[in-house]
Amino acid sequence: MTQRSTDLPPLAALSAPSLTWNETSPHSDAFDDVYFSRENGRAETEHVFLGANQLPKRFKEWQQSRAFVIGETGFGTGLNILCAWDCFEQYAPSTARLHLLSTEKFPLNRASLERALSAWPSLAHYAQVLCAQWPEAVSGIHRLHLNDRVTLDLHFGDTTERLTLLDGLVDAWFLDGFAPSKNPEMWQPELFEAMAARSRPSATFATFTCAGIVKRGLKAAGFNWQKVAGFGRKREMLAGHIDTPPNDTRRQSTPWFTPPAPRPANHVAVIGAGIAGCSVAAALAKRGIQVTVIERDAPGAGGSGNRQGALYVKLAAETNNQSRFYLSGLLYSQRWLSQQVPPSSETPLWQPCGVVQLALGDKEAVRQQRFMARHPLPEAVVSAQTERLSELAGVPVSARHGLFYPQAGWVRPKLLCEQLLQHANITWKQGEVTNLQQHANTWQVELASGETLTADHVVVANASLANRFEQTAALPLQQVRGQVSEVKLPKGVQGPQRVVCAGGYVSPPVEDVLTFGASFVPNNATNEVTPTDHQRNIDELRQALPDWVAALETAGVMLSPDTLAGRAAVRAASPDKSPYAGPVPHAQAWQQDYAALRKDASNVPDIHGEHCSGLWISTAHGSRGLASAPLCAEVIASRICDDPMPLELSLVDYLHPGRRIISALIRAQ
């Protein structure tokens, strides 16, 4: 149905380059080449990449609502990217946006990046922002919001491989990297073909080299090139453009997932003000779009209304698309949350305290060991733990095996929802949406009060109620009741220092209140707090941390359903336990198209998957919404705004709500 997980590169750490330094100038030992000119690297970048792509002029004249997109082969030290950002700030109108994407197979670590960029004091502000968000060297796409107008996608992995997986189009290319004579593996025909397939009409390129393999490869891929004056001692370099890029055939295997054509997005209505809806609203507002968020109750009133929520993931032992997505979501949420400004230092929105995931039995211990053997990830992302479990948790732990995620933690979801809505482009409106009607190029959003709102796009993000509309009724959703329990800890009683997960979770206390849970009751839509669920949470806590619970009771803390406070809400889950994030498919048309496809595979090129144009959905986040909803918000906002996607094409397809319609039809046949 979609690309197999094995079509993606391994989920693993990438190797750091071996470097020799000349003060702040790094030299690659593997490629025997410098990262930038020791004489004047910035001037060379401005001549080769900014000047030859005519970026000052193009930025100054940019009036489109979408972002201007620069693609780079070989991030290196980031000098080219920072120079492009600085050029954009100097010349572009205040309403313009810049989207940078760059590949890198051997990412520098943060310390090396800081050292290299210290050579350019005039870029210090940009370098500081970049280095503060610098991700761990994990294969995949890492989206960094450098500011409200500038986004950087770091595609870690082999350049040609990463561009082949790219879901997005480029306006100007920085064809960089170590010289063809030093790195012939990169400068192959497949690289130029991938660039061409991901170019917009009239996209430009520039490169420092005039090597024959480059000229031949560019020409064969459809680029027009010419020799122009090089920089310094390099007499010549190449620059050019591509008039009509070739058709990208990557979606022929999943033609029904072909995204809808871009359409104007001046005003978007978002239904639901939980983490899913608020993160979508914030992503769109940051892009300059007016957003109306409609919520039946109040921001964070449903499953996003708990005192604390855990930012965590549980990854499969065998690599699959679900694990790929959730790891990307965890790493993105960590960066995204670090940029949210709390209303005061006394009420933090979140704490990256880390998560300890316990293996309470031999079966889970073996599963964790298999996961670590198959996923050699950096310790800064996840590590296997045995003797240090109690030290990490901050309370006695009887389990002998566990995993530690240092970049995870806990969040105050209700406070976060309220904070996300504090944007000049967002209006919050209380009301219940009863019907959606499409009229020409707009949507009519009808409320129970009789009021009707008009919007260019609508995003449905109201959890288990998301399939109550005619257009979304074909999407299966399971209602899952979840209850958390709370108890006040006496002064001097030590709580966990990190989130501890097993069957449930327990967070470090906030304001001396310990929160633990949450119960998981499928096909139950009640939200009353019950003694039964309190007892379930107590039993889970006692199983995970028996010695600590005994110490609590000795200290006089009564863990009884009669003495606990709590809160219950209904979450939404999909049959495959992954979110729906993307355009809403026209279910009847998809069913007809797929039936025809099953009869005659030659119909594939003619099937594009009709969508309810301008209607989107973000739901089925279950109990891991803090790790999934913010990245899903970027998926939706990027597609609406015609930006490059924050995930590989096959993962974008994996999240597409149409996958369930296709799966249901496959089972039926």
Secondary structure, 3 states (H helix, E strand, C coil): CCCCHHHCCCCCECCCCCEEEECCEEEECCCCEECCCCCCHHHHHHHHHHHCCCHHHHHHHCCCCCCEEEEEECCCCCHHHHHHHHHHHHHCCCCCCEEEEEEECCCCCHHHHHHHHCCCHHHHHHHHHHHHHCCCCECEEEEEECCCCEEEEEEECCHHHHHHHCCCCEEEEEECCCCCCCCCCCCCHHHHHHHHHCEEEEEEEEECCCCHHHHHHHHHHCCEEEEEECCCCCCEEEEEEECCCCCCCHHHHCHHHCCCCCCCCCEEEEECCCHHHHHHHHHHHHCCCEEEEEECCCCCCCCCCCCCEEECCCCCCCCCHHHHHHHHHHHHHHHHHHCCCCCCCCCCCEECCCEEEEECCHHHHHHHHHHHHHCCCCCCCCEEECCCHHHHHCCCCCCCEEEEECCCEEECHHHHHHHHCCCCCEEEEECCEEEEEEECCEEEEEECCCCEEEECEEEECCHHHCCCCHHHCCCCCEEEEEEEEEEECCCCCCCCCCEEECCCEECCCECCEEEEECCCEECCCCCCCCHHHHHHHHHHHHHHCHHHHHHHHHCCCCCCCCCCEEEEEEEEECCCCCCEEEEEECHHHHHHHHHHHHHCHHHHHHCCCCEEEEEEEEECCCCCHHHHHHHHHHHHHHHHCCCCCCCCHHHHHHHCCHHHHHHHHHHHC
